[in-house]
Amino acid sequence: MGDQAEEEKQGGQVAKTRAELQQEFMNDLQTNERYKAFFEQYTSHSVESFIESYASLKCDIIEYGKASYKREEGNAEDEETTAATYLWQIQQRKLFDLQCRWRAGLIDLPEIETIWDFDYWGDMIQACPFIPPITQEEFNLYLDYIMSDYFEPRTFYYHNWQNYDTFKALADDDEWEGYPQWYEYYERFAGPADWRLLPDVRGERDHEYFHLGVWEGCESVSHAPADNRPILGTWDEDLLEEFIRKFESPEVLRYMQAWNRKRDLDEDDDLEMAVYTLQHTEEHVPMEFNENWRDAIMAAARLARQLEITKRCKRAYEEYLRREELGLCHELLQDEKDVKTHEKSRSYYLEMVRKGRELKGDKSKDM
C-alpha cells in the first residue's frame, strides 16, 4: 500500500523535468521549518552545500533507485549521447578551474555575479560563453584518461561537476571517492597549481549573504564567533540515511538502498555484464593471461568498453569541431523547461545574496 501511495505521489511529478524537481526539493529544504532544528547542528556553509547536493541526489534516487527497486533498470545506454556527455567533461574541468580562481579573487568574469552562476553554467556547459574551445591537446589527454585505470564508465552520470564546497571540505580525505576521476587524472598529468591552496574569498562572502537573505530575521553576524559545528554532507552515508529516515517516506529509503545495491554489483552480476559486453563488441579485444579466468574476462570487457567509448568520443569530437568551424551553437543536453528552471534558480540565489548584502551594509563594488 505504501509503494502504491508513493507511486501516486510521484505520479504527479512525471511531467516535471529533473531541473524542476531539483528546484522543488531545494525550495522545500531552504524554507520548510521542519528541517531547521536539524540543520542548525551544522555549519551554515555545509548546510547550503548539502541542500544542493541532496536535492540532486534525491532526483537520482527517484529516477534510478525506484527503477532498481522494481528491477526495471536495463544495462543499455544511448552510446552517442553518452559520448557527448563524456566529451563535455573537458569543459567542466576548465570551468571548475575558473571557479577556483574567481572565488580566490584572482580573476573577474563578466558573466559571473555569484558562486551559483558556476552551477548554472555547469548545467548549461554546452552554451558557456567564456570557456575556450576544446583543443586537440586537451582531447588527446581525455582519450588517455579513458584508456587509463582512473576511468570508470559508470560514473558518467555525474550531476555536480562544480560542487566546490564538497570537494574542498573533503580535499584531505584520501579515502573519499566522490571527487571526479577525470579531475584527479587531469591534476596528476596536466593540472596547474593545486586549487585547494587558493582562498575562497568570494565563496565565503556569497554563503554569508545568501544565508542572511534567506533567514532575514536572524541577528547580524558581523562579529559572530567562529563556527565550530560539524560539517553536513551527503558523502556521510550514515548521516544521509539518518536524514532520509527522519524526513523522507519509507519508499524513498528503500529506493536509495536498492540503488546502492545496484551500484555495488556482486561478482556474478559483474561477470554477466562483462560477458554481455564482449559478445556485443565490434572491436578485436585481446585477452591477457590471468590465473583467475573471471579477472581475465573482466579485464577484457573493460578494455572493450574503453575502446568503444574512445571510438564514439572521437566521432563526438569531430561533430564538435564541425560546429565550431561553422559557428553553430552546440546542442544543449537540457530541454527548454530545464533551462528556464536553471534561470529561475540562478535569479533566486542572486536575489538572496543582494538582499543579504544590503542587510550587512556592504556597499563595495565587487559583486
Secondary structure, 3 states (H helix, E strand, C coil): CHHHHHHHHHHCCCCCCHHHHHHHHHHHHHHCHHHHHHHCCCCHHHHHHHHHHHHHHHHHHHHHHHHHHCCCCCCCCCHHHHHHHHHCHHHHHHHHHHHHHHHCCCCCCCCCCCCHHHHHHHHCHHHCCCCCCCCHHHHHHHHHHHCCCCCCHHHHCCCCCCCHHHHHHCCCCCCCCCCCHHHHHHHHHCCCCCHHHCCCHHHHHHHHHHHHHHCCCCCCCCCCCCCCCCCCCCCCHHHHHHHHHHHCCHHHHHHHHHHHHHHCCCHHHHHHHHHHHHHCCCCCCCCCCCCCHHHHHHHHHHHHHHHHHHHHHHHHHHHHHHHHHHCCCCCCCCCHHHHHHHHHHHHHHHHHHHHHHHHHCCCCCCC
